[in-house]
């Protein structure tokens, strides 16, 4: 039997035949809720034919590509999957026949690469049954539906011009767009950006086996300035200044009071001595008087320093806060920049 008939038969036998339905329903599957996207359908339907295949490869290139294709088939038959996949891809570059896509899908599925395999089978289905034949078309549909039970479809919708959309760092679309992509289920980072607009960074979770939708609308970046009160001098310095002023005023006041009291006492004693001396001279020691005057002078100086400390404390309190300009984005709930002096 010709090898060109044996290989498709082997590939067909290797494809699991478990997914017979044309629509996969995952309502009964246990999965987490979607986050950051809207689930628009719990059912994934097989893609319809959207294009037709026309072989435009010239004869020389076609013969080389067919030789590579048959070589890849032999490698697949001997289970050298990596080598067969390499040659399938090489052949497809010059001969883009859906049969090569079909075989690549089988090899990728056997290599444990479901996302890539699903994309291959999807491309086969989009060409319709004619290029690969009814049997392989049917198998491609069943295999695609089976693989999509563990994958998801995300539809990106955006209407603004020049907005670039990325999923996990890979460029997906430039808006305006309405594009559906097959992705692994689970967590993904969707980013969208355009000069002059606020970029969007969305961490999303997409359950398996669903069709989800993400509508992207960026807000124009407009800045305004408002003023806000910020602390310039810590309150502790006001407290320290006020405490020092209180202590100095109390100490200075006590020194003045003591000096005044001592002078009054000395004066009383002196008056008594004069009244009892009978007009005769007597000895007078002015040491106590000098000490009392010193107390008064020292107290006056301390009170002066205390008044200065009190004035300083008041000024520290009055000027502890200041108004600074803050740049923020119009209509944004949070400031985009910190206060700047």
QUIWO-V425458 format. One record per pair of residues at least 24 apart in sequence whose ideal C-beta (glycine too) atoms are under 10 Angstrom apart, sorted by the first residue. I is the first residue (numbers start at 1). J is the second residue. If there is no record, write none. Layout:
i j
I J
I J
This chain:
i j
3 70
3 73
3 74
3 77
4 66
4 69
4 70
4 73
6 73
6 74
6 77
7 69
7 70
7 72
7 73
7 74
7 76
7 77
7 99
7 103
8 73
8 99
8 102
8 103
8 132
8 133
8 135
8 136
8 139
9 135
10 73
10 76
10 77
10 106
11 73
11 76
11 77
11 99
11 102
11 103
11 105
11 106
11 107
11 110
11 136
11 139
12 102
12 106
12 135
12 136
12 138
12 139
13 139
14 76
14 106
14 107
14 109
14 110
14 139
15 102
15 105
15 106
15 109
15 110
15 121
15 136
15 139
15 140
15 142
15 143
15 146
16 109
16 139
16 142
16 143
16 146
17 138
17 139
17 142
17 143
17 146
18 142
18 143
18 145
18 146
18 149
19 141
19 142
19 143
19 144
19 145
19 146
19 147
19 148
19 149
20 138
20 141
20 142
20 145
20 146
21 46
21 142
21 145
21 146
22 46
22 141
22 142
22 145
23 145
24 144
24 145
24 146
24 147
24 148
24 149
24 209
25 149
25 209
26 148
26 149
26 150
26 152
26 207
26 208
26 209
26 210
27 209
29 149
29 150
29 207
29 208
29 209
29 210
30 207
31 185
31 205
31 206
31 207
31 208
31 209
31 210
32 185
32 186
32 205
32 206
32 207
32 208
33 205
33 207
34 152
34 204
34 205
34 206
34 207
34 210
34 212
34 213
35 187
35 202
35 203
35 204
35 205
35 206
35 207
36 187
36 188
36 189
36 190
36 202
36 203
36 204
36 205
36 206
36 212
36 214
37 152
37 154
37 155
37 156
37 188
37 190
37 202
37 204
37 205
37 206
37 207
37 210
37 212
37 213
37 214
37 215
38 155
38 211
38 212
38 213
38 214
38 215
39 152
39 206
39 207
39 210
39 211
39 212
39 213
40 153
40 155
40 210
40 211
40 212
40 213
41 153
41 155
41 210
41 211
41 212
41 213
42 207
42 209
42 210
42 211
43 209
43 210
43 211
44 144
44 145
44 148
44 149
44 151
44 152
44 153
44 182
44 208
44 209
44 210
44 211
45 145
45 148
45 153
45 211
46 121
46 122
46 125
46 140
46 141
46 142
46 144
46 145
46 148
47 121
47 122
47 123
47 124
47 125
47 126
47 141
47 144
47 153
47 180
48 125
48 126
48 128
49 125
49 126
49 127
49 128
49 129
49 130
49 137
50 125
50 126
50 127
50 128
51 123
51 126
51 127
51 128
52 126
52 127
52 128
52 130
52 131
53 96
53 97
53 98
53 99
53 124
53 126
53 127
53 128
53 130
53 131
53 132
54 131
55 95
55 96
55 97
55 131
56 95
56 96
57 94
57 95
57 96
57 97
58 94
60 94
61 93
61 94
61 95
62 94
62 95
62 97
63 95
64 90
64 91
64 94
64 95
65 90
65 91
65 92
65 93
65 94
65 95
65 96
65 97
65 100
66 91
66 94
66 95
66 97
67 91
68 92
68 93
68 94
68 95
68 100
69 95
69 97
69 99
69 100
69 103
72 100
72 103
72 104
72 107
73 103
75 107
76 103
76 106
76 107
76 110
79 110
80 107
81 106
81 107
81 108
81 109
81 110
81 111
82 107
82 111
83 107
84 110
84 111
85 110
85 111
85 113
85 116
88 120
92 120
96 123
97 127
97 131
97 132
98 123
98 124
98 125
98 126
98 127
98 128
98 129
98 130
98 131
98 132
98 133
98 136
98 137
98 140
99 124
99 131
99 132
99 133
99 136
100 124
100 132
101 125
101 126
101 127
101 131
101 132
101 140
102 127
102 131
102 132
102 133
102 136
102 137
102 139
102 140
102 143
103 132
103 136
105 139
105 140
105 143
105 144
105 147
106 136
106 139
106 140
106 143
108 147
109 143
109 146
109 147
114 146
114 147
114 148
114 149
114 150
114 151
114 182
114 184
115 147
115 150
115 151
115 152
115 182
115 183
115 184
116 147
116 182
117 143
117 144
117 146
117 147
117 151
118 143
118 144
118 145
118 146
118 147
118 148
118 150
118 151
118 153
118 182
118 183
119 144
119 147
119 151
119 181
119 182
120 144
120 147
121 145
121 146
121 147
121 148
122 147
122 148
122 153
122 182
144 182
147 182
148 182
148 185
148 208
148 209
148 210
148 211
149 185
149 208
149 209
150 184
150 185
150 208
150 209
151 182
151 183
151 184
151 185
151 206
151 208
151 209
151 210
152 181
152 182
152 183
152 184
152 185
152 186
152 188
152 206
152 207
152 208
152 209
152 210
152 211
152 212
153 180
153 181
153 182
153 183
153 206
153 209
153 210
153 211
153 212
153 213
154 179
154 180
154 181
154 182
154 183
154 185
154 188
154 190
154 204
154 206
154 210
154 211
154 212
154 213
154 214
155 179
155 180
155 181
155 211
155 212
155 213
155 214
155 215
156 180
156 181
156 190
156 192
156 213
156 214
156 215
156 216
157 213
157 214
157 215
157 216
157 217
158 192
158 194
158 214
158 215
158 216
158 217
158 218
159 215
159 216
159 217
160 192
160 194
160 197
160 216
160 217
160 218
160 220
161 194
162 193
162 194
162 195
162 196
162 197
163 192
163 193
163 194
163 197
163 199
163 200
163 216
163 217
163 218
164 191
164 192
164 193
164 194
164 195
164 199
165 190
165 191
165 192
165 193
165 200
165 214
165 216
166 190
166 191
166 192
166 193
166 201
167 191
167 204
167 214
173 216
175 216
175 217
175 218
177 216
178 213
180 211
180 212
180 213
183 212
184 208
185 209
185 210
185 212
188 214
190 214
190 216
191 216
192 216
192 217
192 218
193 218
194 218
194 220
194 221
195 221
196 220
196 221
196 222
197 221
197 222
198 222
198 329
198 331
198 332
198 336
219 329
219 330
219 331
219 332
220 329
220 330
220 331
221 329
221 330
221 332
221 336
222 328
222 329
222 330
222 331
222 332
223 327
223 328
223 329
223 330
223 332
223 336
223 337
224 326
224 327
224 328
224 329
224 330
224 331
225 325
225 326
225 327
225 328
226 323
226 325
226 326
226 327
226 328
226 335
227 322
227 323
227 324
227 325
227 326
227 339
228 322
228 323
228 324
228 325
228 326
228 328
228 335
228 339
229 321
229 322
229 323
229 324
229 339
230 321
230 322
230 323
230 324
230 326
230 339
230 341
231 320
231 321
231 322
232 316
232 319
232 320
232 321
232 322
232 323
232 324
232 341
233 315
233 316
233 317
233 318
233 319
233 320
233 321
233 322
234 316
234 320
235 316
235 317
235 320
235 321
236 316
237 312
237 313
237 316
237 317
237 320
238 312
238 313
238 314
238 315
238 316
238 317
238 318
238 319
238 320
239 313
239 316
239 317
240 309
240 312
240 313
240 316
241 308
241 309
241 310
241 311
241 312
241 313
241 314
241 315
241 316
241 317
242 309
242 310
242 312
242 313
242 314
242 316
242 317
243 309
243 313
244 305
244 306
244 308
244 309
244 310
244 312
244 313
245 305
245 306
245 307
245 308
245 309
245 310
245 311
245 312
245 313
245 314
246 306
246 309
246 310
246 313
247 302
247 306
247 309
248 301
248 302
248 303
248 304
248 305
248 306
248 307
248 308
248 309
248 310
249 302
249 303
249 304
249 305
249 306
249 307
249 309
249 310
250 302
250 303
250 306
251 298
251 299
251 302
251 303
251 305
251 306
252 298
252 299
252 300
252 301
252 302
252 303
252 304
252 305
252 306
252 307
253 299
253 300
253 302
253 303
253 306
254 295
254 299
254 302
255 294
255 295
255 296
255 297
255 298
255 299
255 300
255 301
255 302
255 303
256 295
256 296
256 297
256 298
256 299
256 300
256 301
256 302
256 303
257 295
257 296
257 299
258 291
258 292
258 295
258 296
258 298
258 299
259 291
259 292
259 293
259 294
259 295
259 296
259 297
259 298
259 299
259 300
260 292
260 295
260 296
260 299
261 292
261 295
262 288
262 289
262 291
262 292
262 293
262 294
262 295
262 296
263 288
263 289
263 291
263 292
263 293
263 295
263 296
264 292
265 292
266 291
266 292
267 292
